């Protein structure tokens, strides 16, 4: 899947998740995943989290379980975009050019190597959060709408004098 049809950000599903898992993570979902990253310049691998050729802070380690919230800026955008295309239990390979290979590799930090293309092998282990409009049952949609109405009412009552 070429995300923007320009070759800069590509995602290839390597293994689908189990059949019973059809929903995908959305913004603000809590995600548990693991990944290894490989960095290239001029077509040559210069570093890898798997090979231990670069230091990786803890708070999740590359190759180990990482927990973060989608769309909170905790990990680089290409990883978030790839995970949004996955289902629980699936595996994917993300290929991002140096244009997209920016930002934190882990919630604890570890920026990617600037000016390097990145290949990330991702396993989506689990995610949780409110279901989206397409995923919710009627009962869930009514419950979510009620929560949003209550939040809106509270916000307006404080704003109106």
C-alpha positions in Angstrom: 0.0 0.0 0.0 1.5 3.3 -1.1 -0.1 5.7 1.4 0.2 8.9 -0.7 0.9 7.4 -4.1 4.4 9.0 -4.3 6.5 6.1 -3.0 7.6 8.0 0.1 5.6 5.9 2.6 4.7 2.3 1.9 3.2 -0.4 4.0 3.2 -4.1 3.2 1.2 -6.5 5.2 3.3 -9.6 5.9 0.8 -11.6 8.0 -2.9 -10.8 8.7 -4.3 -11.0 12.1 -6.8 -13.8 13.1 -10.1 -13.7 11.2 -12.1 -12.5 14.3 -10.0 -9.3 14.5 -11.4 -7.0 11.8 -11.2 -3.6 13.4 -8.3 -1.3 13.2 -6.8 1.1 15.7 -7.9 4.8 15.5 -6.7 8.1 16.9 -6.4 8.1 20.7 -6.5 4.3 20.9 -4.0 2.8 23.4 -1.7 0.5 21.4 0.7 -2.3 22.4 3.1 -3.3 19.6 6.7 -4.3 19.0 9.0 -3.3 16.2 12.6 -3.3 14.9 13.9 -0.4 12.8 16.6 -0.4 10.1 18.1 2.8 8.8 19.7 3.3 5.4 21.6 6.1 3.6 22.5 5.8 0.0 21.1 2.3 -0.1 23.4 1.1 2.6 22.3 0.0 6.1 23.9 2.3 8.7 22.1 1.2 11.9 19.6 -1.2 13.2 17.7 -1.5 16.5 17.7 -5.3 16.1 21.5 -5.6 15.7 22.1 -3.5 18.7 24.2 -1.1 16.7 22.4 1.9 18.2 21.4 2.6 21.7 17.7 2.3 22.5 16.2 3.8 25.7 13.8 1.8 27.7 10.2 2.6 28.3 9.7 0.1 25.6 12.6 -1.2 23.7 12.8 -1.7 20.0 12.0 -5.4 19.5 10.2 -5.4 22.8 6.7 -4.4 23.7 5.9 -0.7 23.3 2.8 1.0 24.6 1.6 4.4 23.3 -1.5 6.4 22.3 -2.0 7.0 18.6 -2.0 10.7 17.6 -0.3 11.9 20.8 3.1 12.5 19.1 4.8 9.7 21.1 6.2 7.8 18.1 7.0 8.8 14.5 4.0 9.5 12.3 4.8 6.7 9.7 4.6 4.1 12.5 1.2 5.5 13.6 -0.1 5.5 10.0 1.1 1.9 9.5 -0.5 0.7 12.7 -3.8 2.3 11.7 -3.8 0.0 8.6 -3.3 -3.1 10.7 -5.6 -5.4 12.7 -4.8 -7.1 16.1 -2.2 -9.9 15.6 -1.1 -8.7 12.2 2.5 -8.0 11.0 3.6 -5.4 8.5 6.7 -3.8 7.1 6.8 0.0 6.8 9.2 1.6 4.3 9.6 5.4 4.7 12.0 7.6 2.8 14.2 10.2 4.6 11.4 12.7 4.1 9.1 10.7 6.5 11.8 9.1 8.7 11.6 11.8 11.4 10.4 11.8 15.0 10.7 9.6 18.1 11.2 5.9 17.5 9.8 5.1 20.9 7.6 6.9 23.4 10.7 7.3 25.6 12.5 9.2 22.8 15.2 7.9 20.5 14.8 10.0 17.4 15.5 8.3 14.1 18.6 9.1 12.2 18.0 12.3 10.3 18.5 12.0 6.5 18.0 8.2 6.6 15.3 6.1 5.1 13.8 3.7 7.6 12.4 0.2 7.4 10.3 -0.9 10.4 9.0 -4.4 11.0 5.9 -4.1 13.1 3.8 -6.6 15.1 0.5 -5.2 16.4 -0.2 -7.0 19.6 -3.2 -5.3 21.0 -5.2 -2.0 21.1 -8.1 -0.5 23.0 -10.3 2.5 23.0 -13.8 3.6 22.0 -14.8 1.9 18.7 -15.2 4.2 15.7 -18.5 4.8 13.9 -18.0 1.9 11.5 -17.0 -0.5 14.2 -19.6 0.3 17.0 -22.7 -1.6 17.6 -25.9 0.4 17.9 -25.7 0.3 21.7 -22.1 1.4 21.7 -22.8 4.2 19.3 -25.6 5.5 21.5 -23.4 5.2 24.6 -20.6 7.2 22.9 -23.0 9.8 21.6 -24.3 10.2 25.1 -20.8 10.7 26.5 -20.0 13.3 23.8 -23.3 15.1 24.4 -22.6 15.2 28.2 -19.1 16.6 27.5 -20.5 19.2 25.1 -23.2 20.3 27.6 -20.6 20.7 30.3 -18.3 22.7 28.0 -21.2 25.0 26.9 -22.6 25.6 30.4 -19.2 26.9 31.5 -18.8 29.1 28.4 -22.3 30.7 28.5 -23.0 33.3 31.1 
